[in-house]
Amino acid sequence: MVLKAYRYRFYPSQDQILFLAKTFGSCRFVYNYFLSAKQKHYKEQKKTLSYGDCSKRLAELKKQEIWLKEVSSVALQQVLRHLESAFQKFYKRQARFPNFKKKHYEQSATFMKNAFTFKNEELTLAKCDHPLSIRWSRKFKGEPSSITLSKDRQGRYYISFLVEEFIKPLPTVQKTTGIDLGLNAFLTTSDGKKEQPLLFLKTQLKRLRRRQQALSRKKKGSANSSKSRKFLGRLSVKIRDRRLDYLHKKSTALVNENQVICAESLTVKKMMKNKNLARGISDAGWGIFLNFLKYKCDWYGRKFVQIDRYFPSSKQCSHCKKINEGLGLEDRIWICPQCNTNHDRDVTAAVNIEEEGLGQIEWSTVGHTGFKACGADVRPIWQPRGQSAQKQELGL
């Protein structure tokens, strides 16, 4: 059983738009209020406010700010849980320090099961009289444990249902692949296929700059400024939607066609510090793509393997395993100095990634019958050198 989210578009009435605006505004106010309170409390006492302390303060805050009682208390309570979760991720160095929420960015509110009624495909929120008009693009089984309402920068409303369900594994296939991600070719597989980058941001960059320049010329808070901000939001959302659609389709195709998918362990955040490559890496969406592959493999019974980030996949000859230390980033085609094999840099990297990934797994866990990676013997796992080797010896 896994938790799966189903997202739909819905079209609220004028009364519901007003109710949702109050809900989003109240959630944003509570989030920013307690984020500021946590910062102030830590600065004065060197201690952080716990979730229980914030929950007690919320009850007092609702007595001071009467308008907070016009929305569901469950949505406000969930804001505190989201804030606590954001701080926990920050403590574990999994995310940055939480930021204050802004009015003109994407808005959202979460309702638990006791704050809505769902029956016969009709959803009614607490303190809202009429059911929402949802466009049911697909159906799901079971009862939703929570729902999340959101409004994007283009003014579109969405609702996500979180449902626990059983996903049937895909039939076993006798095929594996290694993938190499890059900027010249977004995706290169070990069988030599290349997917050219679609450059979602680059193709719209000129228009995006013009929209941003037009917004900067408008008087802040004016009607023209609001109109210009909406135009900019539409273009930004269009770029994001096109990128996500492509990444979903490509990741789903790889999961359907392969039993084992091997990829690199990329440190996208550190790579983004390179100002010459940051925009291209952000436009490609490598981190999102790898996350899609990971959870879809878990859903459908596939194996997803990520090799050591220091493995020289591009410099190693896939034929004789000789490492070409003098290979530079500009060398897209190179010849092995030992066996004289002609290599395409990206294809060779994908082949090496596949072999290294298959050497790290036990085939008994993959679900194959009479299927082996590299003949009778799987080559030993490559041992990283330098800092990575020291970390491995220390158990880090």
LUMSEVEX-807808 format. One record per residue (C-alpha): residue in one letter; x, y, z. Coordinates in pm, whole numbers, padded with zeros to 5 digits, always signed. Example, Ala and Ser with C-alpha at 12.3 -4.5 7.8 and 13.67 -1.06 7.14 Angstrom:
2
A+01230-00450+00780S+01367-00106+00714
***
This chain:
396
M+00000+00000+00000V+00130+00343-00095L+00004+00698-00055K-00085+00843-00394A-00205+01194-00476Y-00469+01265-00742R-00478+01622-00867Y-00776+01786-01037R-00876+02128-01159F-01185+02285-01001Y-01388+02596-01073P-01517+02779-00764S-01816+03012-00760Q-01783+03376-00656D-01876+03295-00295Q-01626+03008-00291I-01353+03232-00440L-01407+03472-00149F-01399+03185+00102L-01080+03043-00051A-00916+03387-00050K-00990+03415+00323T-00857+03063+00382F-00534+03118+00188G-00481+03456+00351S-00538+03319+00701C-00299+03027+00642R-00036+03264+00507F-00079+03498+00805V-00049+03215+01059Y+00258+03071+00885N+00440+03405+00874Y+00334+03496+01230F+00476+03181+01387L+00786+03182+01165S+00860+03529+01298A+00775+03417+01655K+01015+03122+01629Q+01295+03347+01507K+01234+03603+01783H+01208+03336+02055Y+01536+03173+01946K+01712+03511+01928E+01609+03599+02283Q+01627+03262+02462K+01836+03044+02229K+01553+02792+02227T+01300+02705+01961L+00922+02706+02000S+00779+02356+01983Y+00467+02256+01794G+00274+02236+02123D+00375+02591+02220C+00267+02722+01881S-00065+02539+01905K-00138+02707+02240R-00045+03046+02099L-00271+02986+01800A-00573+02959+02029E-00481+03294+02185L-00414+03449+01844K-00763+03354+01721K-00912+03548+02014Q-00715+03856+01916E-00772+03825+01540I-01143+03744+01516W-01133+03706+01137L-00928+03386+01175K-01245+03213+01301E-01411+03258+00961V-01206+02971+00816S-01159+02609+00922S-00942+02564+01231V-00811+02238+01083A-00643+02424+00796L-00474+02661+01041Q-00357+02370+01256Q-00206+02204+00949V-00006+02522+00885L+00174+02468+01217R+00252+02110+01120H+00393+02222+00785L+00606+02484+00958E+00738+02228+01206S+00815+01989+00919A+01003+02268+00737F+01221+02330+01043Q+01288+01958+01090K+01409+01934+00729F+01628+02240+00788Y+01782+02081+01101K+01860+01765+00901R+02014+01978+00622Q+01757+01852+00375A+01624+02200+00292R+01695+02567+00337F+01570+02783+00621P+01193+02844+00585N+01094+03163+00401F+00800+03393+00459K+00505+03329+00229K+00400+03601-00015K+00057+03701-00135H+00130+03692-00508Y+00296+03347-00507E+00122+03010-00512Q-00129+02969-00229S-00238+02646-00061A-00435+02507+00232T-00463+02150+00364F-00779+01997+00513M-00781+01672+00706K-01065+01420+00696N-01261+01588+00976A-01277+01918+00784F-01455+01806+00466T-01730+01576+00342F-01675+01356+00035K-01967+01152-00097N-02075+01051-00448E-01793+01257-00601E-01912+01570-00423L-01676+01753-00192T-01794+02006+00064L-01551+02195+00286A-01609+02293+00646K-01772+02641+00674C-01853+02630+00301D-02216+02566+00208H-02195+02432-00149P-01982+02151-00299L-01690+02236-00526S-01725+02201-00903I-01442+01955-00976R-01341+01842-01324W-01300+01466-01274S-01034+01368-01529R-00986+01025-01367K-01128+00827-01077F-00971+00680-00766K-01075+00414-00519G-01094+00455-00146E-01149+00746+00088P-00911+01045+00085S-00725+01098+00412S-00656+01464+00334I-00703+01720+00059T-00494+02019-00046L-00645+02318-00222S-00410+02540-00419K-00410+02843-00645D-00122+02901-00885R+00019+03232-01007Q-00205+03216-01313G-00518+03210-01095R-00605+02844-01158Y-00750+02638-00873Y-00645+02277-00807I-00735+02013-00552S-00522+01712-00454F-00666+01400-00287L-00425+01187-00083V-00540+00824-00106E-00386+00501+00022E-00407+00232-00242F-00238-00079-00378I-00050-00034-00708K-00011-00350-00912P+00355-00411-01014L+00433-00409-01385P+00518-00739-01560T+00886-00834-01542V+01089-00747-01852Q+01432-00876-01953K+01586-00534-02012T+01808-00297-01817T+01948+00044-01898G+02195+00304-01780I+02122+00674-01827D+02359+00968-01851L+02212+01316-01802G+02367+01615-01973L+02308+01955-02128N+02401+01880-02491A+02175+01573-02476F+01924+01567-02192L+01924+01188-02174T+02155+00924-02322T+02079+00556-02268S+02326+00269-02276D+02183+00142-02608G+02294+00465-02780K+01964+00656-02790K+01979+01029-02720E+01703+01269-02618Q+01779+01624-02724P+01702+01898-02466L+01381+02091-02531L+01515+02405-02355F+01183+02512-02205L+01326+02822-02037K+01574+02920-02309T+01308+02929-02582Q+01092+03166-02375L+01374+03364-02213K+01338+03669-02438R+00964+03698-02369L+01022+03634-01997R+01274+03918-01976R+01037+04155-02151R+00758+04067-01908Q+00989+04123-01611Q+01107+04456-01750A+00748+04565-01809L+00657+04474-01450S+00954+04667-01311R+00834+04986-01488K+00487+04973-01334K+00400+05156-01015K+00400+04909-00727G+00046+04830-00609S-00126+04975-00918A-00379+04800-01142N-00127+04791-01429S+00128+04629-01198S-00123+04359-01103K-00209+04299-01469S+00159+04276-01567R+00227+04035-01280K-00049+03805-01408F+00101+03806-01758L+00439+03715-01612G+00281+03441-01399R+00110+03286-01702L+00437+03259-01890S+00622+03114-01589V+00349+02856-01530K+00352+02759-01898I+00726+02691-01885R+00692+02486-01567D+00394+02284-01697R+00573+02196-02022R+00883+02082-01832L+00690+01866-01584D+00481+01710-01861Y+00795+01609-02051L+00973+01473-01742H+00668+01269-01639K+00628+01115-01985K+00997+01033-02022S+01033+00884-01673T+00718+00673-01718A+00845+00539-02050L+01178+00434-01895V+01004+00260-01605N+00769+00073-01839E+01048-00050-02068N+01320-00148-01816Q+01342-00373-01512V+01654-00200-01379I+01746+00167-01430C+02095+00283-01335A+02180+00651-01298E+02437+00885-01146S+02413+01039-00799L+02411+01405-00898T+02459+01686-00647V+02240+01931-00833K+02257+02201-00563K+02636+02216-00576M+02637+02207-00956M+02399+02504-00957K+02675+02715-00797N+02849+02724-01135K+02708+03048-01281N+02785+02934-01637L+02580+02613-01605A+02317+02704-01344R+02048+02817-01588G+02090+02514-01815I+02084+02270-01523S+01775+02437-01377D+01602+02428-01716A+01681+02057-01762G+01525+01955-01427W+01768+01672-01345G+01673+01653-00977I+01301+01635-01052F+01359+01369-01317L+01560+01146-01081N+01293+01183-00811F+01026+01079-01062L+01227+00770-01156K+01281+00677-00793Y+00921+00681-00674K+00781+00532-00995C+01023+00240-00969D+00908+00186-00610W+00545+00193-00721Y+00572-00049-01011G+00823-00303-00879R+01127-00183-01071K+01484-00139-00944F+01644+00206-00943V+02019+00218-00871Q+02235+00528-00832I+02611+00480-00851D+02883+00666-00662R+02909+01029-00772Y+03290+01001-00805F+03278+00707-01046P+03461+00815-01369S+03187+00705-01607S+03287+00948-01885K+03662+00880-01862Q+03655+00501-01844C+03673+00292-02158S+03369+00064-02171H+03573-00200-02358C+03901-00240-02168K+03817-00034-01854K+04119+00194-01901I+04066+00537-01740N+04165+00830-01960E+04281+01086-01703G+04357+01352-01965L+04000+01370-02094G+03847+01719-02078L+03487+01843-02079E+03526+01965-02439D+03618+01614-02563R+03286+01468-02684I+03449+01200-02900W+03766+01027-02781I+03982+00725-02860C+04103+00488-02588P+04485+00506-02565Q+04505+00136-02473C+04265-00047-02707N+04207+00228-02968T+03829+00203-02935N+03638+00506-03061H+03396+00640-02797D+03107+00882-02783R+03145+01044-02441D+02775+01029-02344V+02709+00677-02473T+03023+00542-02304A+02919+00704-01976A+02572+00545-01998V+02724+00198-02067N+02964+00232-01772I+02683+00353-01545E+02472+00050-01636E+02756-00197-01572E+02848-00029-01242G+02484-00022-01127L+02425-00387-01214G+02739-00479-01021Q+02595-00321-00706I+02273-00520-00684E+02188-00879-00608W+01987-01029-00887S+01775-01228-00644T+01608-00900-00544V+01534-00789-00900G+01279-01054-00985H+01453-01209-01285T+01456-01581-01360G+01773-01709-01521F+01888-01356-01614K+02236-01226-01544A+02392-00887-01590C+02726-00954-01758G+02731-01324-01834A+02820-01566-01558D+03020-01321-01348V+02931-00970-01242R+03241-00750-01227P+03340-00623-00879I+03211-00291-00753W+03438+00001-00841Q+03617+00135-00536P+03614+00517-00519R+03935+00704-00455G+04032+01010-00254Q+03775+01174-00027S+03500+00928-00119A+03722+00632-00024Q+03801+00789+00313K+03432+00840+00381Q+03363+00478+00288E+03632+00351+00527L+03488+00565+00807G+03138+00436+00736L+03003+00778+00635
***
